[in-house]
Amino acid sequence: MNAQGRIETGNLETALFTRYPAAFAAFSRQCRADKIRAGQIWYWHDARPALGFMVLRESPFGATRLRYMESVLLSLARDYQRDGVTSAAIVLPRSDLEEIKQMIERWLGKVALPVTVYE
């Protein structure tokens, strides 16, 4: 996701948007209100399972920033219990796959949070 609140156009994003339009609307409102920044996770707890929006870019254009991905993973590893996260499914961006996999292992490999990674 991006900090401007614009929806990505991948198959997963489209399917989630169709199923949870209120979550995407709330996310967009929070972005427009300047309450969400790149490198953060924003949770929508009204869905089951809850949705976590990983904000990996400042705008809808350009590549994922590795520093934002690392910030998101660090936050998830540090705060998952406080945030009520019991498992995570992470869809990898299309770029920098090997570096991102290493980050996931570095930050989430040592915590008790079950993580599934989708390429």
SEZALO-731603 format. One record per residue: residue in one letter; y, z, x of N, C-alpha, C, O in turn. Coordinates in steps of 0.001 Angstrom, whole numbers, plus 500000, padded with zeros to 6 digits. Layout:
// residues N
{resn->a, n.yy->Y, n.zz->Z, n.xx->X, ca.yy->Y, ca.zz->Z, ca.xx->X, c.yy->Y, c.zz->Z, c.xx->X, o.yy->Y, o.zz->Z, o.xx->X}
...
// end
This chain:
// residues 119
{resn->m, n.yy->498828, n.zz->500000, n.xx->500844, ca.yy->500000, ca.zz->500000, ca.xx->500000, c.yy->501234, c.zz->500000, c.xx->500889, o.yy->501153, o.zz->500190, o.xx->502102}
{resn->n, n.yy->502359, n.zz->499785, n.xx->500262, ca.yy->503607, ca.zz->499772, ca.xx->501010, c.yy->504630, c.zz->500697, c.xx->500367, o.yy->504527, o.zz->501036, o.xx->499188}
{resn->a, n.yy->505619, n.zz->501101, n.xx->501161, ca.yy->506586, ca.zz->502100, ca.xx->500725, c.yy->507616, c.zz->501563, c.xx->499732, o.yy->508452, o.zz->502323, o.xx->499245}
{resn->q, n.yy->507569, n.zz->500272, n.xx->499425, ca.yy->508457, ca.zz->499726, ca.xx->498403, c.yy->507804, c.zz->499746, c.xx->497024, o.yy->508441, o.zz->499429, o.xx->496020}
{resn->g, n.yy->506524, n.zz->500124, n.xx->496986, ca.yy->505831, ca.zz->500259, ca.xx->495710, c.yy->505320, c.zz->498956, c.xx->495132, o.yy->504888, o.zz->498917, o.xx->493980}
{resn->r, n.yy->505362, n.zz->497904, n.xx->495903, ca.yy->504851, ca.zz->496620, ca.xx->495412, c.yy->503341, c.zz->496585, c.xx->495567, o.yy->502794, o.zz->497078, o.xx->496554}
{resn->i, n.yy->502680, n.zz->496005, n.xx->494593, ca.yy->501225, ca.zz->495968, ca.xx->494565, c.yy->500710, c.zz->494892, c.xx->495503, o.yy->501215, o.zz->493770, o.xx->495524}
{resn->e, n.yy->499701, n.zz->495249, n.xx->496275, ca.yy->499025, ca.zz->494283, ca.xx->497130, c.yy->498215, c.zz->493336, c.xx->496235, o.yy->498017, o.zz->493624, o.xx->495055}
{resn->t, n.yy->497751, n.zz->492224, n.xx->496780, ca.yy->497116, ca.zz->491209, ca.xx->495942, c.yy->495622, c.zz->491044, c.xx->496174, o.yy->495052, o.zz->490038, o.xx->495752}
{resn->g, n.yy->494975, n.zz->491988, n.xx->496826, ca.yy->493543, ca.zz->491886, ca.xx->497068, c.yy->492736, c.zz->492148, c.xx->495813, o.yy->493266, o.zz->492624, o.xx->494809}
{resn->n, n.yy->491455, n.zz->491837, n.xx->495873, ca.yy->490561, ca.zz->492037, ca.xx->494732, c.yy->490481, c.zz->493499, c.xx->494309, o.yy->490507, o.zz->493801, o.xx->493116}
{resn->l, n.yy->490384, n.zz->494399, n.xx->495269, ca.yy->490290, ca.zz->495820, ca.xx->494943, c.yy->491572, c.zz->496311, c.xx->494273, o.yy->491522, o.zz->497004, o.xx->493257}
{resn->e, n.yy->492707, n.zz->495951, n.xx->494840, ca.yy->493976, ca.zz->496386, ca.xx->494262, c.yy->494140, c.zz->495864, c.xx->492840, o.yy->494602, o.zz->496585, o.xx->491957}
{resn->t, n.yy->493761, n.zz->494617, n.xx->492626, ca.yy->493867, ca.zz->494022, ca.xx->491287, c.yy->492961, c.zz->494752, c.xx->490306, o.yy->493370, o.zz->495043, o.xx->489183}
{resn->a, n.yy->491738, n.zz->495049, n.xx->490718, ca.yy->490807, ca.zz->495767, ca.xx->489833, c.yy->491306, c.zz->497170, c.xx->489516, o.yy->491224, o.zz->497616, o.xx->488372}
{resn->l, n.yy->491824, n.zz->497870, n.xx->490529, ca.yy->492350, ca.zz->499214, ca.xx->490296, c.yy->493597, c.zz->499182, c.xx->489419, o.yy->493774, o.zz->500042, o.xx->488557}
{resn->f, n.yy->494462, n.zz->498189, n.xx->489637, ca.yy->495662, ca.zz->498055, ca.xx->488818, c.yy->495298, c.zz->497819, c.xx->487356, o.yy->495933, o.zz->498364, o.xx->486453}
{resn->t, n.yy->494283, n.zz->497009, n.xx->487133, ca.yy->493832, ca.zz->496738, ca.xx->485766, c.yy->493290, c.zz->498000, c.xx->485113, o.yy->493522, o.zz->498238, o.xx->483927}
{resn->r, n.yy->492574, n.zz->498805, n.xx->485875, ca.yy->491956, ca.zz->500013, ca.xx->485322, c.yy->492921, c.zz->501197, c.xx->485229, o.yy->492813, o.zz->502016, o.xx->484316}
{resn->y, n.yy->493867, n.zz->501289, n.xx->486174, ca.yy->494770, ca.zz->502440, ca.xx->486250, c.yy->496241, c.zz->502003, c.xx->486329, o.yy->496915, o.zz->502331, o.xx->487306}
{resn->p, n.yy->496742, n.zz->501291, n.xx->485352, ca.yy->498138, ca.zz->500822, ca.xx->485441, c.yy->499146, c.zz->501962, c.xx->485521, o.yy->500188, o.zz->501811, o.xx->486158}
{resn->a, n.yy->498862, n.zz->503091, n.xx->484893, ca.yy->499794, ca.zz->504225, ca.xx->484939, c.yy->499933, c.zz->504763, c.xx->486366, o.yy->501019, o.zz->505181, o.xx->486767}
{resn->a, n.yy->498849, n.zz->504755, n.xx->487125, ca.yy->498902, ca.zz->505236, ca.xx->488513, c.yy->499819, c.zz->504339, c.xx->489340, o.yy->500638, o.zz->504831, o.xx->490116}
{resn->f, n.yy->499684, n.zz->503042, n.xx->489176, ca.yy->500511, ca.zz->502108, ca.xx->489939, c.yy->501970, c.zz->502187, c.xx->489506, o.yy->502871, o.zz->502062, o.xx->490335}
{resn->a, n.yy->502202, n.zz->502391, n.xx->488231, ca.yy->503578, ca.zz->502535, ca.xx->487737, c.yy->504215, c.zz->503797, c.xx->488308, o.yy->505368, o.zz->503771, o.xx->488739}
{resn->a, n.yy->503472, n.zz->504900, n.xx->488314, ca.yy->503994, ca.zz->506156, ca.xx->488861, c.yy->504249, c.zz->506023, c.xx->490359, o.yy->505263, o.zz->506506, o.xx->490862}
{resn->f, n.yy->503342, n.zz->505377, n.xx->491065, ca.yy->503525, ca.zz->505156, ca.xx->492503, c.yy->504793, c.zz->504347, c.xx->492754, o.yy->505594, o.zz->504699, o.xx->493620}
{resn->s, n.yy->504977, n.zz->503274, n.xx->492009, ca.yy->506171, ca.zz->502435, ca.xx->492177, c.yy->507452, c.zz->503219, c.xx->491901, o.yy->508438, o.zz->503071, o.xx->492622}
{resn->r, n.yy->507440, n.zz->504052, n.xx->490860, ca.yy->508620, ca.zz->504872, ca.xx->490548, c.yy->508940, c.zz->505826, c.xx->491698, o.yy->510102, o.zz->505987, o.xx->492073}
{resn->q, n.yy->507905, n.zz->506455, n.xx->492254, ca.yy->508112, ca.zz->507386, ca.xx->493363, c.yy->508671, c.zz->506652, c.xx->494591, o.yy->509525, o.zz->507182, o.xx->495302}
{resn->c, n.yy->508186, n.zz->505445, n.xx->494829, ca.yy->508694, ca.zz->504655, ca.xx->495961, c.yy->510159, c.zz->504289, c.xx->495739, o.yy->510977, o.zz->504425, o.xx->496649}
{resn->r, n.yy->510492, n.zz->503826, n.xx->494537, ca.yy->511884, ca.zz->503452, ca.xx->494242, c.yy->512821, c.zz->504656, c.xx->494322, o.yy->514003, o.zz->504506, o.xx->494633}
{resn->a, n.yy->512301, n.zz->505837, n.xx->494045, ca.yy->513098, ca.zz->507061, ca.xx->494146, c.yy->513163, c.zz->507575, c.xx->495589, o.yy->513727, o.zz->508637, o.xx->495852}
{resn->d, n.yy->512583, n.zz->506814, n.xx->496513, ca.yy->512592, ca.zz->507150, ca.xx->497937, c.yy->511858, c.zz->508451, c.xx->498243, o.yy->512238, o.zz->509175, o.xx->499163}
{resn->k, n.yy->510807, n.zz->508753, n.xx->497479, ca.yy->510025, ca.zz->509969, ca.xx->497693, c.yy->508753, c.zz->509723, c.xx->498489, o.yy->508056, o.zz->510665, o.xx->498868}
{resn->i, n.yy->508453, n.zz->508459, n.xx->498741, ca.yy->507244, ca.zz->508107, ca.xx->499483, c.yy->507646, c.zz->507272, c.xx->500689, o.yy->508443, o.zz->506340, o.xx->500574}
{resn->r, n.yy->507096, n.zz->507608, n.xx->501832, ca.yy->507379, ca.zz->506908, ca.xx->503079, c.yy->506081, c.zz->506343, c.xx->503655, o.yy->504986, o.zz->506813, o.xx->503344}
{resn->a, n.yy->506228, n.zz->505343, n.xx->504484, ca.yy->505072, ca.zz->504796, ca.xx->505193, c.yy->504469, c.zz->505899, c.xx->506057, o.yy->505191, o.zz->506680, o.xx->506675}
{resn->g, n.yy->503148, n.zz->505955, n.xx->506093, ca.yy->502434, ca.zz->506974, ca.xx->506855, c.yy->502015, c.zz->508170, c.xx->506017, o.yy->501492, o.zz->509150, o.xx->506549}
{resn->q, n.yy->502240, n.zz->508099, n.xx->504705, ca.yy->501871, ca.zz->509188, ca.xx->503810, c.yy->500734, c.zz->508763, c.xx->502888, o.yy->500444, o.zz->507577, o.xx->502735}
{resn->i, n.yy->500097, n.zz->509764, n.xx->502278, ca.yy->499130, ca.zz->509532, ca.xx->501206, c.yy->499761, c.zz->510076, c.xx->499932, o.yy->500313, o.zz->511177, o.xx->499918}
{resn->w, n.yy->499675, n.zz->509301, n.xx->498874, ca.yy->500153, ca.zz->509745, ca.xx->497568, c.yy->498947, c.zz->509766, c.xx->496625, o.yy->498216, o.zz->508781, o.xx->496520}
{resn->y, n.yy->498748, n.zz->510893, n.xx->495945, ca.yy->497567, ca.zz->511062, ca.xx->495087, c.yy->497932, c.zz->510942, c.xx->493618, o.yy->498985, o.zz->511404, o.xx->493177}
{resn->w, n.yy->497042, n.zz->510313, n.xx->492876, ca.yy->497103, ca.zz->510239, ca.xx->491420, c.yy->495887, c.zz->511004, c.xx->490921, o.yy->494766, o.zz->510496, o.xx->490962}
{resn->h, n.yy->496111, n.zz->512238, n.xx->490445, ca.yy->495012, ca.zz->513117, ca.xx->490046, c.yy->494593, c.zz->512938, c.xx->488595, o.yy->493621, o.zz->513558, o.xx->488162}
{resn->d, n.yy->495299, n.zz->512106, n.xx->487830, ca.yy->494936, ca.zz->511921, ca.xx->486428, c.yy->493737, c.zz->510999, c.xx->486243, o.yy->493219, o.zz->510890, o.xx->485132}
{resn->a, n.yy->493288, n.zz->510342, n.xx->487288, ca.yy->492107, ca.zz->509476, ca.xx->487227, c.yy->490898, c.zz->510263, c.xx->487717, o.yy->491043, o.zz->511222, o.xx->488475}
{resn->r, n.yy->489725, n.zz->509866, n.xx->487292, ca.yy->488477, ca.zz->510440, ca.xx->487779, c.yy->487606, c.zz->509311, c.xx->488288, o.yy->487121, o.zz->508521, o.xx->487479}
{resn->p, n.yy->487383, n.zz->509195, n.xx->489576, ca.yy->487894, ca.zz->510064, ca.xx->490626, c.yy->489392, c.zz->509846, c.xx->490846, o.yy->489947, o.zz->508823, o.xx->490447}
{resn->a, n.yy->490032, n.zz->510817, n.xx->491484, ca.yy->491458, ca.zz->510693, ca.xx->491793, c.yy->491657, c.zz->509525, c.xx->492759, o.yy->490758, o.zz->509171, o.xx->493522}
{resn->l, n.yy->492832, n.zz->508946, n.xx->492712, ca.yy->493170, ca.zz->507841, ca.xx->493606, c.yy->494128, c.zz->508336, c.xx->494679, o.yy->495046, o.zz->509104, o.xx->494394}
{resn->g, n.yy->493915, n.zz->507901, n.xx->495892, ca.yy->494836, ca.zz->508188, ca.xx->496983, c.yy->495391, c.zz->506874, c.xx->497496, o.yy->494640, o.zz->505997, o.xx->497923}
{resn->f, n.yy->496692, n.zz->506741, n.xx->497453, ca.yy->497359, ca.zz->505532, ca.xx->497931, c.yy->497778, c.zz->505772, c.xx->499382, o.yy->498650, o.zz->506599, o.xx->499648}
{resn->m, n.yy->497163, n.zz->505054, n.xx->500313, ca.yy->497530, ca.zz->505153, ca.xx->501716, c.yy->498683, c.zz->504177, c.xx->501946, o.yy->498519, o.zz->502969, o.xx->501770}
{resn->v, n.yy->499823, n.zz->504684, n.xx->502331, ca.yy->501011, ca.zz->503855, ca.xx->502515, c.yy->501066, c.zz->503443, c.xx->503980, o.yy->501429, o.zz->504233, o.xx->504852}
{resn->l, n.yy->500696, n.zz->502185, n.xx->504233, ca.yy->500501, ca.zz->501717, ca.xx->505603, c.yy->501566, c.zz->500749, c.xx->506095, o.yy->501540, o.zz->500323, o.xx->507250}
{resn->r, n.yy->502499, n.zz->500403, n.xx->505222, ca.yy->503584, ca.zz->499495, ca.xx->505615, c.yy->504862, c.zz->499919, c.xx->504908, o.yy->504825, o.zz->500533, o.xx->503841}
{resn->e, n.yy->505991, n.zz->499583, n.xx->505516, ca.yy->507275, ca.zz->499866, ca.xx->504885, c.yy->507593, c.zz->498852, c.xx->503800, o.yy->508255, o.zz->499178, o.xx->502816}
{resn->s, n.yy->507122, n.zz->497623, n.xx->503976, ca.yy->507405, ca.zz->496562, ca.xx->503010, c.yy->506118, c.zz->495818, c.xx->502702, o.yy->505118, o.zz->496003, o.xx->503395}
{resn->p, n.yy->506126, n.zz->494969, n.xx->501663, ca.yy->504905, ca.zz->494239, ca.xx->501325, c.yy->504572, c.zz->493116, c.xx->502302, o.yy->503544, o.zz->492456, o.xx->502158}
{resn->f, n.yy->505415, n.zz->492898, n.xx->503276, ca.yy->505221, ca.zz->491783, ca.xx->504207, c.yy->504846, c.zz->492302, c.xx->505588, o.yy->505270, o.zz->493387, o.xx->505988}
{resn->g, n.yy->504062, n.zz->491535, n.xx->506303, ca.yy->503706, ca.zz->491911, ca.xx->507659, c.yy->502395, c.zz->492663, c.xx->507732, o.yy->501744, o.zz->492928, o.xx->506721}
{resn->a, n.yy->502028, n.zz->492996, n.xx->508949, ca.yy->500745, ca.zz->493649, ca.xx->509220, c.yy->500840, c.zz->495155, c.xx->509006, o.yy->501923, o.zz->495741, o.xx->509005}
{resn->t, n.yy->499685, n.zz->495754, n.xx->508826, ca.yy->499575, ca.zz->497209, ca.xx->508766, c.yy->500023, c.zz->497779, c.xx->510107, o.yy->499681, o.zz->497250, o.xx->511164}
{resn->r, n.yy->500776, n.zz->498841, n.xx->510051, ca.yy->501222, ca.zz->499497, ca.xx->511279, c.yy->500196, c.zz->500568, c.xx->511654, o.yy->499883, o.zz->501452, o.xx->510856}
{resn->l, n.yy->499684, n.zz->500474, n.xx->512875, ca.yy->498666, ca.zz->501420, ca.xx->513320, c.yy->499193, c.zz->502847, c.xx->513333, o.yy->498437, o.zz->503780, o.xx->513061}
{resn->r, n.yy->500459, n.zz->503035, n.xx->513638, ca.yy->501008, ca.zz->504400, ca.xx->513652, c.yy->500988, c.zz->505008, c.xx->512258, o.yy->500808, o.zz->506217, o.xx->512112}
{resn->y, n.yy->501173, n.zz->504176, n.xx->511226, ca.yy->501115, ca.zz->504685, ca.xx->509861, c.yy->499678, c.zz->505007, c.xx->509466, o.yy->499429, o.zz->506000, o.xx->508782}
{resn->m, n.yy->498738, n.zz->504178, n.xx->509889, ca.yy->497331, ca.zz->504439, ca.xx->509604, c.yy->496906, c.zz->505748, c.xx->510263, o.yy->496206, o.zz->506557, o.xx->509653}
{resn->e, n.yy->497326, n.zz->505953, n.xx->511495, ca.yy->496961, ca.zz->507187, ca.xx->512197, c.yy->497578, c.zz->508405, c.xx->511505, o.yy->496928, o.zz->509444, o.xx->511391}
{resn->s, n.yy->498803, n.zz->508286, n.xx->511052, ca.yy->499455, ca.zz->509388, ca.xx->510339, c.yy->498714, c.zz->509728, c.xx->509052, o.yy->498537, o.zz->510902, o.xx->508728}
{resn->v, n.yy->498277, n.zz->508701, n.xx->508312, ca.yy->497526, ca.zz->508915, ca.xx->507073, c.yy->496201, c.zz->509608, c.xx->507368, o.yy->495832, o.zz->510558, o.xx->506678}
{resn->l, n.yy->495490, n.zz->509146, n.xx->508375, ca.yy->494194, ca.zz->509739, ca.xx->508711, c.yy->494343, c.zz->511179, c.xx->509194, o.yy->493533, o.zz->512036, o.xx->508839}
{resn->l, n.yy->495354, n.zz->511450, n.xx->509989, ca.yy->495614, ca.zz->512816, ca.xx->510446, c.yy->495905, c.zz->513727, c.xx->509252, o.yy->495391, o.zz->514843, o.xx->509178}
{resn->s, n.yy->496730, n.zz->513248, n.xx->508321, ca.yy->497041, ca.zz->514044, ca.xx->507122, c.yy->495794, c.zz->514309, c.xx->506295, o.yy->495587, o.zz->515423, o.xx->505815}
{resn->l, n.yy->494970, n.zz->513294, n.xx->506130, ca.yy->493747, ca.zz->513449, ca.xx->505357, c.yy->492825, c.zz->514472, c.xx->506022, o.yy->492291, o.zz->515354, o.xx->505350}
{resn->a, n.yy->492637, n.zz->514358, n.xx->507330, ca.yy->491765, ca.zz->515293, ca.xx->508055, c.yy->492296, c.zz->516720, c.xx->507995, o.yy->491519, o.zz->517669, o.xx->507882}
{resn->r, n.yy->493590, n.zz->516873, n.xx->508070, ca.yy->494207, ca.zz->518198, ca.xx->508092, c.yy->494292, c.zz->518840, c.xx->506708, o.yy->494106, o.zz->520048, o.xx->506567}
{resn->d, n.yy->494575, n.zz->518027, n.xx->505687, ca.yy->494945, ca.zz->518569, ca.xx->504376, c.yy->493949, c.zz->518304, c.xx->503250, o.yy->494235, o.zz->518641, o.xx->502101}
{resn->y, n.yy->492800, n.zz->517718, n.xx->503537, ca.yy->491923, ca.zz->517314, ca.xx->502446, c.yy->491490, c.zz->518487, c.xx->501570, o.yy->491396, o.zz->518333, o.xx->500353}
{resn->q, n.yy->491226, n.zz->519646, n.xx->502152, ca.yy->490822, ca.zz->520799, ca.xx->501343, c.yy->491975, c.zz->521278, c.xx->500463, o.yy->491780, o.zz->521552, o.xx->499279}
{resn->r, n.yy->493151, n.zz->521377, n.xx->501024, ca.yy->494331, ca.zz->521797, ca.xx->500262, c.yy->494628, c.zz->520827, c.xx->499117, o.yy->495035, o.zz->521244, o.xx->498033}
{resn->d, n.yy->494422, n.zz->519523, n.xx->499367, ca.yy->494718, ca.zz->518499, ca.xx->498364, c.yy->493579, c.zz->518299, c.xx->497362, o.yy->493701, o.zz->517492, o.xx->496440}
{resn->g, n.yy->492471, n.zz->519030, n.xx->497537, ca.yy->491359, ca.zz->518930, ca.xx->496604, c.yy->490508, c.zz->517683, c.xx->496769, o.yy->489823, o.zz->517276, o.xx->495830}
{resn->v, n.yy->490539, n.zz->517072, n.xx->497936, ca.yy->489750, ca.zz->515867, ca.xx->498203, c.yy->488345, c.zz->516292, c.xx->498600, o.yy->488170, o.zz->517038, o.xx->499563}
{resn->t, n.yy->487337, n.zz->515819, n.xx->497862, ca.yy->485951, ca.zz->516189, ca.xx->498162, c.yy->485175, c.zz->515059, c.xx->498830, o.yy->484118, o.zz->515294, o.xx->499415}
{resn->s, n.yy->485686, n.zz->513848, n.xx->498747, ca.yy->485120, ca.zz->512705, ca.xx->499466, c.yy->486184, c.zz->511615, c.xx->499482, o.yy->487122, o.zz->511633, o.xx->498685}
{resn->a, n.yy->486025, n.zz->510672, n.xx->500396, ca.yy->487014, ca.zz->509599, ca.xx->500513, c.yy->486308, c.zz->508268, c.xx->500702, o.yy->485304, o.zz->508171, o.xx->501407}
{resn->a, n.yy->486845, n.zz->507258, n.xx->500065, ca.yy->486421, ca.zz->505873, ca.xx->500276, c.yy->487637, c.zz->505139, c.xx->500813, o.yy->488678, o.zz->505084, o.xx->500159}
{resn->i, n.yy->487501, n.zz->504581, n.xx->501995, ca.yy->488617, ca.zz->503915, ca.xx->502655, c.yy->488293, c.zz->502436, c.xx->502781, o.yy->487254, o.zz->502054, o.xx->503320}
{resn->v, n.yy->489190, n.zz->501622, n.xx->502278, ca.yy->489071, ca.zz->500174, ca.xx->502422, c.yy->489934, c.zz->499777, c.xx->503612, o.yy->491142, o.zz->500014, o.xx->503623}
{resn->l, n.yy->489307, n.zz->499176, n.xx->504602, ca.yy->490037, ca.zz->498823, ca.xx->505815, c.yy->490945, c.zz->497622, c.xx->505578, o.yy->490576, o.zz->496682, o.xx->504874}
{resn->p, n.yy->492132, n.zz->497661, n.xx->506170, ca.yy->492989, ca.zz->496476, ca.xx->506135, c.yy->492345, c.zz->495358, c.xx->506942, o.yy->491406, o.zz->495604, o.xx->507699}
{resn->r, n.yy->492825, n.zz->494168, n.xx->506794, ca.yy->492194, ca.zz->493004, ca.xx->507432, c.yy->492467, c.zz->492898, c.xx->508925, o.yy->491764, o.zz->492180, o.xx->509636}
{resn->s, n.yy->493478, n.zz->493605, n.xx->509402, ca.yy->493836, ca.zz->493478, ca.xx->510817, c.yy->493463, c.zz->494750, c.xx->511582, o.yy->493327, o.zz->495827, o.xx->511002}
{resn->d, n.yy->493305, n.zz->494598, n.xx->512882, ca.yy->493068, ca.zz->495733, ca.xx->513791, c.yy->491850, c.zz->496573, c.xx->513419, o.yy->491887, o.zz->497798, o.xx->513533}
{resn->l, n.yy->490782, n.zz->495935, n.xx->512980, ca.yy->489614, ca.zz->496665, ca.xx->512475, c.yy->489027, c.zz->497634, c.xx->513491, o.yy->488759, o.zz->498788, o.xx->513157}
{resn->e, n.yy->488826, n.zz->497188, n.xx->514710, ca.yy->488180, ca.zz->498055, ca.xx->515696, c.yy->489038, c.zz->499264, c.xx->516022, o.yy->488520, o.zz->500374, o.xx->516143}
{resn->e, n.yy->490335, n.zz->499069, n.xx->516165, ca.yy->491221, ca.zz->500196, ca.xx->516453, c.yy->491242, c.zz->501190, c.xx->515295, o.yy->491256, o.zz->502401, o.xx->515515}
{resn->i, n.yy->491244, n.zz->500686, n.xx->514076, ca.yy->491274, ca.zz->501561, ca.xx->512903, c.yy->489953, c.zz->502322, c.xx->512770, o.yy->489954, o.zz->503503, o.xx->512424}
{resn->k, n.yy->488833, n.zz->501659, n.xx->513040, ca.yy->487542, ca.zz->502347, ca.xx->513013, c.yy->487520, c.zz->503489, c.xx->514028, o.yy->486992, o.zz->504563, o.xx->513740}
{resn->q, n.yy->488089, n.zz->503264, n.xx->515211, ca.yy->488155, ca.zz->504317, ca.xx->516225, c.yy->489025, c.zz->505481, c.xx->515748, o.yy->488699, o.zz->506643, o.xx->515990}
{resn->m, n.yy->490126, n.zz->505168, n.xx->515072, ca.yy->490988, ca.zz->506225, ca.xx->514528, c.yy->490250, c.zz->507039, c.xx->513466, o.yy->490351, o.zz->508266, o.xx->513433}
{resn->i, n.yy->489516, n.zz->506355, n.xx->512607, ca.yy->488760, ca.zz->507051, ca.xx->511562, c.yy->487761, c.zz->507996, c.xx->512203, o.yy->487625, o.zz->509142, o.xx->511774}
{resn->e, n.yy->487068, n.zz->507532, n.xx->513216, ca.yy->486102, ca.zz->508381, ca.xx->513915, c.yy->486808, c.zz->509550, c.xx->514590, o.yy->486327, o.zz->510683, o.xx->514536}
{resn->r, n.yy->487943, n.zz->509281, n.xx->515225, ca.yy->488685, ca.zz->510335, ca.xx->515936, c.yy->489168, c.zz->511425, c.xx->514975, o.yy->489014, o.zz->512610, o.xx->515273}
{resn->w, n.yy->489743, n.zz->511054, n.xx->513840, ca.yy->490351, ca.zz->512035, ca.xx->512951, c.yy->489415, c.zz->512570, c.xx->511875, o.yy->489522, o.zz->513736, o.xx->511495}
{resn->l, n.yy->488512, n.zz->511752, n.xx->511385, ca.yy->487655, ca.zz->512181, ca.xx->510280, c.yy->486214, c.zz->512453, c.xx->510699, o.yy->485437, o.zz->513000, o.xx->509917}
{resn->g, n.yy->485853, n.zz->512079, n.xx->511915, ca.yy->484492, ca.zz->512274, ca.xx->512380, c.yy->484104, c.zz->513725, c.xx->512593, o.yy->482917, o.zz->514049, o.xx->512637}
{resn->k, n.yy->485085, n.zz->514599, n.xx->512725, ca.yy->484801, ca.zz->516004, ca.xx->513031, c.yy->485027, c.zz->516940, c.xx->511852, o.yy->484854, o.zz->518151, o.xx->511987}
{resn->v, n.yy->485413, n.zz->516398, n.xx->510694, ca.yy->485642, ca.zz->517255, ca.xx->509528, c.yy->484473, c.zz->517105, c.xx->508561, o.yy->483698, o.zz->516154, o.xx->508659}
{resn->a, n.yy->484351, n.zz->518030, n.xx->507642, ca.yy->483219, ca.zz->518057, ca.xx->506702, c.yy->483420, c.zz->517126, c.xx->505502, o.yy->482604, o.zz->517128, o.xx->504581}
{resn->l, n.yy->484467, n.zz->516354, n.xx->505503, ca.yy->484763, ca.zz->515449, ca.xx->504388, c.yy->483864, c.zz->514212, c.xx->504461, o.yy->483899, o.zz->513487, o.xx->505456}
{resn->p, n.yy->483056, n.zz->513958, n.xx->503417, ca.yy->482267, ca.zz->512718, ca.xx->503404, c.yy->483198, c.zz->511510, c.xx->503236, o.yy->484015, o.zz->511467, o.xx->502317}
{resn->v, n.yy->483061, n.zz->510537, n.xx->504135, ca.yy->483922, ca.zz->509350, ca.xx->504137, c.yy->483057, c.zz->508107, c.xx->504129, o.yy->482139, o.zz->507964, o.xx->504936}
{resn->t, n.yy->483366, n.zz->507206, n.xx->503201, ca.yy->482734, ca.zz->505880, ca.xx->503160, c.yy->483797, c.zz->504862, c.xx->503527, o.yy->484899, o.zz->504887, o.xx->502980}
{resn->v, n.yy->483472, n.zz->503966, n.xx->504452, ca.yy->484427, ca.zz->502965, ca.xx->504902, c.yy->483941, c.zz->501593, c.xx->504440, o.yy->482788, o.zz->501223, o.xx->504663}
{resn->y, n.yy->484832, n.zz->500849, n.xx->503798, ca.yy->484537, ca.zz->499491, ca.xx->503332, c.yy->485365, c.zz->498507, c.xx->504141, o.yy->486566, o.zz->498695, o.xx->504338}
{resn->e, n.yy->484699, n.zz->497452, n.xx->504607, ca.yy->485411, ca.zz->496402, ca.xx->505344, c.yy->485768, c.zz->495263, c.xx->504426, o.yy->486372, o.zz->494283, o.xx->504863}
// end
